[in-house]
Amino acid sequence: MERPAAVPVSRSPSVPDYNTSTSTLAFDQHFTTTAKGILLQAEIVCGMLVWILVGGTDYYHQPTLCWVMFVSILFWILTVSLFIIYLTGAHNRIPRVPWTMLSLCTNCSATALYLVAAVTDAFSVNLDVRGRHNYNCWAASAFFAFLTTLCYAGSSYLSYRAWKTPEEQ
């Protein structure tokens, strides 16, 4: 019986050797004071108020208010995600993604869909008796939906200007 020759085995460490002294994400302190940052914060706050005000009622009896909930939660999640990406500077670390085009498409679609949601929200106010809890919440959510639509329209304008302006190399 012949034994096979021993092959030297090199073992890698169980934990990869990463440089842990540098941070991969940076916090951009000045982003929150720019027009884009202020509008994103306003979209987050007003959008959150829309879905909280509608969600605190018996909205599921009205299909139009289910649409308002869908639009407000969807774009709230997208806006929070974009805000975190811009705040941490992750958009600079992923240059293959066309961030200006992504922002433009997101903001324009949010403006259009939020306008439809705000109008349907305003029409749904008349479906309840004035002075009741649902009526008051739906009226307030319609106001904030229109305000959120204006914020997204402003962001769309800023995104359009950034998209049309050639980048300086």
PyMOL commands that set and color helices and strands:
alter all, ss='L'
color gray80, all
select helices_A, chain A and resi 31-33+35-55+59-61+63-88+90-93+99-127+133-164
alter helices_A, ss='H'
color red, helices_A
deselect
rebuild
show_as cartoon
